[in-house]
Amino acid sequence: MVRMMWWPLLAGALVASASTDVSLKGTVKDGSGKAISGAVVILAKKSTLKDTTDAQGIFELVTSVGVATPYAISIPPSSRVTGTGNMLQFSLTGTIEQGNIAIFSSSGRQAASIDLGRCVEGNHTVALPDLIPGFYVMHMTIGEEITTRKLMNTGSGLYISDAAIETGSGFRAKSFAAAAPVDTLIVSKAGYTTAKQALTTYTKSDIAIVLTEEVVGECVLPTLPDPSGLTKVNDKLPDPFMFYDGTRMTKKSQWQCRRKEILAMAQKYIYGPTPEVNPADVTGTISGGTVSANIKVNGSTKSANFSIGSSGKILNVSYGSGLTPSGTRNWNIQNSQMDSYNTTIQSIYGSKAGCRVMAAVWAVNVVCAVIKKNSNSGIDYVMTTGCSASAKSAFVTGAFCEGVDL
């Protein structure tokens, strides 16, 4: 329970309140009305409270955060706000998550807005702005409740009326609600512009959020010089969000091109090339522990088979020892398997990958593309492990993985 006291000249006035639960439900869709799954929905002031939209784009945030909800505010008639300057004093016997005081002139123009933020239990003093003599409306948002009072500046002091302003008087409390939202929903998903929606209540069941897809143009990779032509010296770690030409990323949608640029440099200067796997050009089946893939290359279709271990909803691409959860099938890739994948690459593309690891990268991307097109495969997750030198292979495989959503 939260109680609030406004005391003009230390004259008491009590406000009862109660803890309010969060119950927010809604949908996330794109501009065409198609449900977006996998979008992360976060309540800004309670960042640990989040949900991920399901296949229908539905999310639900439900918990108790103890937000103060005053039932009423009682202020003695024609009370002086304070005896010293323009100081408004109040006391809380509980905590409110958000408070705001907005003052409007008789013409409806906002004269001041004071954000109280989160107020803990105890006494508080708020400095009101200097106002020219006249009549005003003081609009108070405490927690989720709103109350509006008449405020008069006589030139020698401020006075508050005890009578609440009626909705027919021209100053409607609800019309000011948006000026002091109680919280904000933040919705994000890779490939879409992050959306923010202000909340005036913690209880709402018909929230509709639309995400705008980020448009990514064709990625134009730079012409990279040969290793002997590298002359730039950088004593610090490279900036991952700075393009090769010195242009800085300004939005998330640019990461797709920056990532390709980084991988192109890694292939040219460290690992050597590997055939690019376009998931659209890969089909196949999964039977037991065998993946049979069909790969379209230059108008013809080539086949390749991969042994990925026995049943399990988690596929672990294992280059060596590592911790794995229960329900994991291990696809063990050692040097001999890498060499066999490179032989397959040569038979399909006419030339081998730059090194053994890049041959394994190609194989993993092909298998992941097949998994993605077989929703009934029983494989829900893909991970990779390795130790010491093998850990480098696991790291490179994850970096170059194109076949599944990370």
N, C-alpha and C positions, 0 to 999 in steps of 0.2 A: 504494500500500500504506500502511495506517495501523497503527502499533504503539502499544500502550498499556502504560504501566508504573504499577503501584501499588507504592509503596515505604514500608511501615511501618518506621520508624526507618532510612529510606533503603536498605532491603533491596530489591533489584530483583526484578520479576516481569514478564515480557513477555507481550504479547497480540498475536497476528497478526490482520490484517484485510485486507479487499479492497474495491475499489470496486464499488458496486452500481448497476445500471442501473434506471431507472424504466420500468416496463411496466404501465400501468394501463388496463384495458379494462372497459367496462360499458355500461349503458343508462340512459336517462332517460325516465320515463313519468309519466303523471298518475295520479290515484287510481283511475281505471277500467281502468288497464293500457294505455292508448293511448300510443303512442310520441310523444315531443315532439321535434320537429326545431328546429334553430336555438338550442338552449340552449347557453350558454357554460360550459365546464368549465375551471376554473383550479386549479392546484396552488399552495396558499397561499405556501409558502416559495420557490417558483420561479414567480413571477407571469408570467414570460415564457413559461412552458410551459402552453399552453392548447389546447383543441380545441372545435369546434362540432358538436353532434350532427347526424347525417344524417337522412334521411327515416324511418329505422327507429329513431331515437333513440339510435344507437350513437356512442360517443366512444372515443378512444384517445390516451393520453399516453405517448409512448415517447421516452426520451433517457437520457443518462448524467449524473448529478449528483455522482458521487463521494462517495456517502454511506458513512461508515465502517461496516463489518460485522465486528465482532470474532468470532473463531472460539472463543476460550476465554479465561478469566481465571484465572491461577494466583497464589494468595496463600499465602505460607508459613504453616504451622500455628501457631495461637495467637499471631499477630503483633500487636504493638502498632501501632495506627493511626499514632500520631505521638508524639513525645516532648514536644510542647508543646500543651497544651490539647486540644481536640477537633478537630484539623485533619487532614483527609484530603488527602494529596498524590498527584498522578498526573501522568504525562508522556505527551504525544502526539507521534509523529513524523509525523502527518498530521492531517487535519481531519475532525471528525464534525459532522453537521448538527444532531443533537439528542441530548441526554443527560439522564438523570434518576436520582436516588437517592431511593428510598422506604424508610422504616424502619417496621417493624411490631413491636408488642409480642407477647409469647408468647400473648396472648389473641386475636391477629389484628387488633387495633385499630391504625390507622395513626398512628404517633407523629410522623412528619415526612415531607415531600416537598420535595426540592430540585431545581429545574429548572436543569440545566446549560446549556441552550440550545445554541448553536453554539460549539464549542471548536476553536480553531485549533492548529496545531502549536506545541509548547512545554510548559513546566511550568505546572501549575495547582494551586491550593490551595483546598479547599472546607471551610468551617466546618460541622461537624456540630452539631446542637442538643444542649443539655444534657439528658441522659437520667437517669432514676432508676436505681440499680443493678438489674441483672437481665439476662435474656436477650432478644435481639431477632433479627429477621430483616432483613437489608439486601438490598433488591431493586434491582439496578442495570440500567438500560436504557442501553446505549451504542450509538448508531446504531440498528440494527434488531435487535441481539441482546440477550438478557436473561440475566442470571445472578443467582443468589440465594445469599447466604452468611449464616452465623450470626454474630451480633454480640453480644459480652458486655461489659457495663459493670460492672467490679468495684468501682467507687467511687473507684478511684485511676487508672483508665485504661480505654481501650476496646481490645478484642481481636477479631480476625476469624479465623474458622475457614477453613481451606483447602478443606474438603469442601463440595461443592455439596449443597444440600438436595434430597433425592429427591422425586419427585412424590407418593409415597405418604405423606409425612410430615405432610401437612395444610397445608403452605404450597406452593401450586402457582404456579410462575412465570407460567404463562399467565393465571391469574386476575387478575394485576395488570397485564397488558399495556395495558389500556385507560386506565390512569392516566397513561401517558406516550406518547401517540400520536406517531409520527414526523412526521406532516404532516396537512394537512386539504384535502379537495376542496371547492371552492366552486362551486355550480351556480346559474346565474341565467338568467332570461328574463323579458322584459316581460310583465306580466299574471300572474306566478306569484311566490310567496314564495320568496326565495333559500334554498337548502338547503346545509347544511354537513355533511360526513361525515368523521369522524376516520379516519385510516389508521394501522394498526400495522405496515404493510409497504409497500414501494414496488413490490411485484410482486403483482398481483392481476388476475384476468381475468373475474370474475363480479360486478362491482360493480353493484348495483341501486339507483338513486336515484329517489325519487318526489317530484315537485313538486306543491305544492298551489296550485290556481288562486285568485288573489285575486278576491274577490267585490266588484264595483263596483256600488253602488246607482245609482239615477237621479240625474243631476247636476241640482241645482236652482241655476240661475243667479241672481245678485242682480239687484235692480231698480236699474239704473244711472241716476244723475241726468243731466239735460241738462248740456251743457258749462257753461252759466251757473251751474249749481248746484254745481260742483266748488269746494270751499273748502279741502280738505286740502292742506297744504304739506309737501313732502318734499324736503329739500336733498340727499338721497342717492339713489342708484339704488334702485328698488323691489326688494323681496325677492321673487324668483320663486316661492318656496315658502311664501308667506304668502297665504292667501285674502283676498278683498276685505273680509270681515267681521273680519279680524284673527286668524283661526284658522290655526295653523301645520300644514303637512303632517307626518304621522308615518309614512306608509308609501307605497311607490311606486305602489300602486294608485290613490291619490288624485290622481296627476298628470293622469290623464285628465280629471277634472273641473276641476282648476286650469288646465289648458291651454285648455279651452273657455271658462273665465272670462276668461283673458287675451285670447283671440281675440275674444270678445264686446266687450271694452273697446276693442280695436284697431278693430273695425268701427264702433263707435258714435262714437269720438272722432277717428279718423284716416282710415280708408279707405272707410267706408260699407259697406252690407250686400252679401252675395252669396248666391244660392240655395244651400241646403245640399244636398249630394249624398250620398244614402244608397246605398252600393254595391249593396245588395240590390235597389234599384229600377232598376238599370242593367244592360242586356244589350247585346250588339253583336258585331260581327265586325271583323277586321283583314285587309285585303287590300292587299298592296303597301305603299304609303304612305298609305292611307286608312283611317280608323277610322269605321265606321258605328255610331252609338249609338242605342239606344232607351231613352227615359227615361220612367218611370211617374210621372205627376204628377196627384194628385187623381183617381185611378181611370182616367185616360186615358193613352195612350202617345204621346209625341212623339219625333220623330227629329231627329238632328243629325249632320253629317259634319265630320271634321277631317282636314287634310292634315298628316301628321307626319314627312314626309321618307322617303327611300329606306331600304333594308334596313340592319340593324345591330342587334346585341344590346343596345346602350346607346342609350336615347332621351335626347337632350339637349334640354331646353326652353330654347331660346336666345333671350335678349332682346338679345343683342349679342355682342361678341367675348368669348372666354374660352378657356381651355385644355381640351381634350378628349382622351381616349385614343383609340387606334385602334379601329375597329369601332363608331363612333358615327354615328347618324343624327340630323340636326338638325331640330328642329321650330322654325322661325323664327317668332317672335311679335313683330310690330311694332305700331305704333298702329293701322294699318288693320285688322289681324287682330283686335285687341282690340275695335275698334268693331263689327266683324261679329259677334263673339261676344256683344256686348251686345245687338245687334239680335235674335240668336237667343234670348237670355234673355228679352227682352220678349215674343217670340212664344210662348214656352212658359209663362212664369210671369205675364205681364201687366204686369211692371214691370222696369226695368233694374237692373243692379248699381250700387253706389254710385260706382264709378269704373272706368276702363279696366282697371287692374291686377286688380280684383276680378272683372271679366268673364273675364280670362285664368285666374284662380284656378279659377273654375267650370269652364272648358273643360279644364284640366289634370286636375281631379278626375274629370271624366266619362271622359276618356281612360284614366286610371290604373285606374278601375273596370273598364273593358272589358279592359284588359291583364290584370288579375288573374284574370278569368274565362276567358281564352284562354291556357291553359298552353302551347300550341304556337305562340304568336305569334312566338317567336324573340327577344322583348325580355326581357332578364334584369334590367336595371338602368334606373333613371330618375335623371337629374341635371338641374341647371339652371345656366345661366351668364348673366352680364351684366356690363357695365362702366359705371362712373360711375352715372348716373341709372338705367340699365338694371339695375345690380346690385341696386338697391332692389326692382325688380320680381321678380328672381330670389329675393331673400331672402323677400319676402312670399309668393311661390308656395310655397316650401319650408315656411314656417311654417303655411300653411293647407292643405297637402296632406293629404288624408284617404283617398285611394284605394289606397295601397300601404303595406306594412309598411316602416318606416324602420329 
